[in-house]
Amino acid sequence: MVALHRPGSDTSYLKALGCTLSEGGLGDEPGRLALRIEGCRWAVHCAARVFSGKDWGEVQEANVEGTRNTLKAAARAGVLHSVHVSSVAVYGNAIGTMDGTVALDGVIPPQNLYARSKRLAERAAAEIHEAGPMQVTIVRPSVIYGERDRLFAPMLARLLRFPVVPVMGRGDNTIPVVYAGNVAAGVVAALDGRGAGNAFNLAADYPVTQWELLEGLARVLGRAPIFVQMPGALVRALAQLADGAGSILPGVRRWSGARAARLVLGENPYASQRARDELDWRPVVTHESALRRTGRWLSHRDNNEVIEL
């Protein structure tokens, strides 16, 4: 297994997995990248700027051109099948159930650089699949949590340090989160070749509500905050204010407060049954076990301890 990584990256975990390390960048010429992955039969492209890029040029270069470069390199290296890891963000502000077969015509606000770039990256991946000879399958996870998560799980852990923690709306709605290990299982299932040329949501491994997520992680972390419910109307009003502030606050403008409110107050709109039916995706890690693993990692990450899972 070859792991392509940026120069200077922390590769300790990749070494522990026994990967062959190969340095390269998303902006490298495809022919040069191909030399670094020769002999590989499959490829998984999952590198992207998530919310670290403020400039569209930087985000486009990494997420769109980087996808095109790496998949072209994989084809030149003789890879038979690649999986491009996209995101449910490509649906934009679409309404209703999204199962992977609907057209990507939901509006994406211009300031949502990540969603814009991931939609364009999917187009690049589809073009490479159609041109052949390499097949490409696209998977679309929802919000991912788990070990080595640098965004969502650490954010929840910081929130749960407060003595009072808000619950948006009633809190018994299912939310679009998925455990990293189950996403990995979906990627492996896609590498088998089924579903080539199509896109599949990996957005609902097990139904999880706000209450279950917050209370479960708090319990694992040994914290006991007071949970206070915020009326849905108040959440929507605050989201609209956040969107308005996006015109003057540089960090806020990359988010859609209205979309976030819709997701956190409603039911998970991203159906994943197609991945189960066509890819034979079988999430093996239960929600309870996933929270225990995530909590253990969060508790020990600052000590740089190796946790056996």
C-alpha positions as CSV (number, residue, x, y, z in Angstrom):
1,M,0.0,0.0,0.0
2,V,1.5,3.3,-1.1
3,A,0.6,6.5,0.7
4,L,1.2,9.7,-1.2
5,H,1.8,12.6,1.2
6,R,3.0,16.2,1.2
7,P,6.6,16.9,2.1
8,G,6.9,17.5,5.8
9,S,3.6,15.8,6.8
10,D,3.3,13.8,9.9
11,T,3.5,10.2,8.6
12,S,3.9,8.4,11.9
13,Y,0.5,6.8,11.7
14,L,1.0,5.8,8.0
15,K,4.3,4.1,9.0
16,A,2.6,2.3,11.8
17,L,0.2,0.9,9.2
18,G,3.1,-0.4,7.2
19,C,2.5,1.9,4.2
20,T,5.1,2.7,1.6
21,L,5.6,6.4,1.8
22,S,5.9,8.5,-1.3
23,E,6.2,12.3,-1.3
24,G,4.1,14.4,-3.8
25,G,1.8,17.3,-4.1
26,L,-1.7,17.8,-5.6
27,G,-0.2,20.4,-7.9
28,D,2.5,18.0,-9.3
29,E,2.3,17.2,-13.0
30,P,0.4,13.9,-13.5
31,G,3.4,12.1,-15.2
32,R,5.5,12.8,-12.2
33,L,2.9,11.6,-9.7
34,A,2.3,8.5,-11.8
35,L,5.9,7.4,-11.2
36,R,5.3,7.5,-7.4
37,I,2.3,5.1,-7.5
38,E,3.4,2.6,-10.2
39,G,2.4,-0.9,-9.5
40,C,-0.8,0.0,-7.6
41,R,-4.0,-1.6,-8.8
42,W,-6.4,0.7,-7.0
43,A,-6.3,4.3,-5.9
44,V,-8.3,6.4,-3.4
45,H,-8.2,10.1,-3.7
46,C,-9.3,11.9,-0.5
47,A,-7.1,14.9,-0.1
48,A,-8.8,18.3,-0.1
49,R,-8.9,21.7,1.6
50,V,-11.9,21.5,3.8
51,F,-12.3,24.8,5.6
52,S,-8.7,25.9,5.6
53,G,-8.8,27.9,2.4
54,K,-10.1,31.4,2.2
55,D,-9.1,32.2,-1.3
56,W,-11.0,30.5,-4.2
57,G,-7.8,30.1,-6.2
58,E,-6.2,28.1,-3.5
59,V,-9.2,26.0,-2.9
60,Q,-9.8,25.3,-6.6
61,E,-6.1,24.4,-7.1
62,A,-6.2,21.8,-4.4
63,N,-9.7,20.4,-4.7
64,V,-10.4,20.6,-8.4
65,E,-7.1,20.6,-10.2
66,G,-5.6,18.4,-7.5
67,T,-8.3,15.8,-8.1
68,R,-7.8,16.0,-11.9
69,N,-4.0,15.6,-11.5
70,T,-4.1,12.7,-9.1
71,L,-6.7,10.7,-11.0
72,K,-4.9,11.3,-14.3
73,A,-1.7,10.1,-12.6
74,A,-3.5,7.0,-11.4
75,A,-4.7,6.2,-14.9
76,R,-1.2,6.7,-16.3
77,A,0.3,4.4,-13.6
78,G,-2.0,1.6,-14.7
79,V,-4.5,1.8,-11.9
80,L,-7.7,-0.1,-12.8
81,H,-10.2,1.5,-10.5
82,S,-10.1,4.7,-8.4
83,V,-12.5,6.0,-5.7
84,H,-12.9,9.8,-5.4
85,V,-14.0,10.8,-1.9
86,S,-16.4,13.7,-2.4
87,S,-19.0,15.1,0.1
88,V,-22.7,15.6,0.5
89,A,-21.9,19.3,0.3
90,V,-22.2,18.9,-3.5
91,Y,-26.0,18.9,-3.2
92,G,-25.9,22.5,-2.2
93,N,-29.2,23.9,-0.8
94,A,-31.3,21.2,-2.4
95,I,-34.6,20.3,-0.6
96,G,-35.9,16.7,0.0
97,T,-34.2,13.4,0.0
98,M,-30.9,13.1,-1.8
99,D,-29.9,9.5,-2.6
100,G,-27.0,9.9,-5.1
101,T,-29.2,9.8,-8.2
102,V,-30.6,13.3,-8.2
103,A,-29.1,16.1,-10.4
104,L,-26.7,18.4,-8.7
105,D,-28.7,21.5,-9.3
106,G,-29.1,22.7,-5.7
107,V,-27.8,26.3,-5.2
108,I,-24.4,26.6,-3.7
109,P,-23.7,30.1,-2.3
110,P,-20.6,31.6,-3.9
111,Q,-19.0,32.0,-0.5
112,N,-19.2,28.2,0.1
113,L,-15.8,27.5,-1.5
114,Y,-15.6,23.9,-0.3
115,A,-18.9,22.8,-1.7
116,R,-18.3,24.6,-5.0
117,S,-14.9,23.0,-5.4
118,K,-16.2,19.5,-4.5
119,R,-18.9,19.7,-7.1
120,L,-16.3,20.7,-9.8
121,A,-14.0,18.0,-8.6
122,E,-16.7,15.4,-9.2
123,R,-17.0,16.7,-12.7
124,A,-13.3,16.2,-13.2
125,A,-13.6,12.7,-11.8
126,A,-16.5,11.9,-14.1
127,E,-14.6,13.1,-17.2
128,I,-11.7,10.9,-16.4
129,H,-14.0,7.9,-16.0
130,E,-15.8,8.6,-19.3
131,A,-12.5,9.0,-21.1
132,G,-11.2,5.6,-19.8
133,P,-9.4,3.3,-19.4
134,M,-9.6,3.7,-15.6
135,Q,-12.9,3.4,-13.9
136,V,-13.9,5.9,-11.2
137,T,-16.5,5.6,-8.4
138,I,-17.5,8.6,-6.3
139,V,-18.5,8.4,-2.7
140,R,-20.1,11.2,-0.7
141,P,-19.7,11.0,3.1
142,S,-21.6,13.4,5.4
143,V,-19.9,14.9,8.5
144,I,-17.2,12.4,9.5
145,Y,-16.2,11.8,13.1
146,G,-13.7,9.3,14.6
147,E,-10.1,8.9,15.4
148,R,-7.7,11.4,13.9
149,D,-10.6,13.7,13.0
150,R,-9.3,17.2,13.2
151,L,-12.6,19.0,12.8
152,F,-15.9,17.7,14.1
153,A,-15.0,15.5,17.0
154,P,-12.5,18.0,18.5
155,M,-15.2,20.7,18.1
156,L,-17.7,18.6,20.0
157,A,-15.2,17.9,22.7
158,R,-14.5,21.6,23.2
159,L,-18.2,22.3,23.4
160,L,-18.7,19.6,26.0
161,R,-16.2,21.3,28.3
162,F,-18.8,24.0,29.0
163,P,-21.1,23.6,32.0
164,V,-24.1,24.3,29.8
165,V,-24.4,22.9,26.2
166,P,-27.2,23.8,23.8
167,V,-29.3,21.3,21.9
168,M,-30.8,22.7,18.7
169,G,-34.5,22.2,18.6
170,R,-36.0,19.0,20.0
171,G,-32.8,17.1,19.6
172,D,-34.5,13.8,18.6
173,N,-33.9,14.2,14.9
174,T,-31.4,12.1,13.1
175,I,-28.3,14.1,11.9
176,P,-26.0,13.5,9.0
177,V,-22.9,12.1,10.7
178,V,-21.0,9.0,9.9
179,Y,-18.1,7.1,11.6
180,A,-14.7,7.3,9.8
181,G,-14.2,3.5,10.0
182,N,-17.5,2.9,8.3
183,V,-16.7,5.4,5.6
184,A,-13.4,3.4,5.0
185,A,-15.5,0.2,4.6
186,G,-17.6,2.0,2.0
187,V,-14.5,3.0,0.1
188,V,-13.2,-0.5,0.1
189,A,-16.5,-1.8,-1.1
190,A,-16.4,0.7,-4.0
191,L,-12.9,-0.4,-5.0
192,D,-14.4,-3.8,-5.9
193,G,-15.6,-2.2,-9.1
194,R,-19.3,-2.2,-8.6
195,G,-21.0,1.1,-9.2
196,A,-18.2,2.4,-11.5
197,G,-19.1,5.8,-12.9
198,N,-21.8,6.4,-10.3
199,A,-21.9,8.4,-7.0
200,F,-23.0,6.9,-3.6
201,N,-23.8,8.6,-0.3
202,L,-22.0,7.2,2.8
203,A,-24.0,9.5,5.0
204,A,-26.0,7.3,7.3
205,D,-24.2,4.2,8.8
206,Y,-26.6,4.1,11.8
207,P,-29.4,6.6,12.7
208,V,-28.0,9.0,15.3
209,T,-29.8,11.8,17.0
210,Q,-28.4,15.0,18.5
211,W,-29.1,13.7,22.0
212,E,-27.4,10.4,21.3
213,L,-24.3,12.0,19.9
214,L,-23.9,14.7,22.6
215,E,-24.8,12.6,25.6
216,G,-22.9,9.6,24.3
217,L,-19.7,11.5,23.7
218,A,-20.0,13.4,27.0
219,R,-20.3,10.1,28.9
220,V,-17.3,8.6,27.2
221,L,-15.3,11.8,28.0
222,G,-16.4,11.7,31.6
223,R,-18.3,15.0,31.4
224,A,-21.7,15.9,32.7
225,P,-22.8,19.3,31.3
226,I,-26.4,20.6,31.5
227,F,-28.1,20.3,28.2
228,V,-30.5,23.1,27.3
229,Q,-32.8,23.0,24.4
230,M,-32.9,26.0,22.0
231,P,-36.2,26.6,20.2
232,G,-35.9,25.9,16.5
233,A,-37.2,29.4,15.6
234,L,-34.3,30.9,17.6
235,V,-31.8,28.6,15.8
236,R,-33.1,29.7,12.4
237,A,-33.0,33.4,13.4
238,L,-29.4,33.1,14.6
239,A,-28.5,31.3,11.4
240,Q,-29.9,34.1,9.3
241,L,-27.8,36.6,11.4
242,A,-24.7,34.5,10.8
243,D,-25.4,34.5,7.0
244,G,-25.8,38.3,7.2
245,A,-22.6,38.6,9.1
246,G,-20.8,36.7,6.4
247,S,-20.6,39.8,4.3
248,I,-18.3,41.5,6.9
249,L,-16.8,38.6,8.9
250,P,-14.2,36.8,6.8
251,G,-14.4,33.5,8.7
252,V,-18.1,33.3,8.6
253,R,-18.7,33.8,4.9
254,R,-17.5,30.3,4.1
255,W,-20.5,28.7,5.9
256,S,-24.2,28.7,5.1
257,G,-26.0,29.3,8.4
258,A,-29.4,28.5,6.8
259,R,-28.3,25.2,5.5
260,A,-26.6,24.3,8.8
261,A,-29.8,25.1,10.6
262,R,-31.9,23.0,8.2
263,L,-29.6,20.0,8.8
264,V,-29.3,20.3,12.5
265,L,-33.1,20.8,13.0
266,G,-34.4,18.3,10.4
267,E,-34.0,14.7,9.6
268,N,-30.8,13.5,7.8
269,P,-31.8,14.0,4.1
270,Y,-28.9,12.0,2.7
271,A,-30.1,8.5,2.0
272,S,-27.4,5.8,1.8
273,Q,-29.5,2.7,0.8
274,R,-28.1,2.8,-2.7
275,A,-24.6,2.1,-1.3
276,R,-25.9,-0.8,0.7
277,D,-27.8,-2.3,-2.3
278,E,-25.2,-1.7,-5.1
279,L,-21.9,-1.6,-3.3
280,D,-22.9,-4.1,-0.6
281,W,-21.8,-1.5,2.0
282,R,-22.1,-3.0,5.5
283,P,-21.1,-0.6,8.3
284,V,-19.6,-2.9,11.0
285,V,-18.9,-0.4,13.8
286,T,-22.0,0.5,15.8
287,H,-22.7,4.0,16.9
288,E,-22.0,3.1,20.5
289,S,-18.6,1.5,19.7
290,A,-17.7,4.4,17.4
291,L,-18.3,6.9,20.2
292,R,-16.2,4.9,22.6
293,R,-13.3,4.8,20.1
294,T,-13.6,8.5,19.3
295,G,-13.8,9.4,23.0
296,R,-10.7,7.3,23.8
297,W,-8.8,9.0,21.0
298,L,-9.9,12.5,22.1
299,S,-8.9,11.7,25.7
300,H,-5.4,10.6,24.8
301,R,-4.4,12.6,21.6
302,D,-2.8,15.4,23.6
303,N,-0.4,12.8,25.2
304,N,0.6,11.4,21.8
305,E,-0.3,7.9,23.1
306,V,-0.8,5.0,20.7
307,I,-4.3,3.6,21.3
308,E,-5.0,0.0,20.4
309,L,-8.5,-0.2,19.0
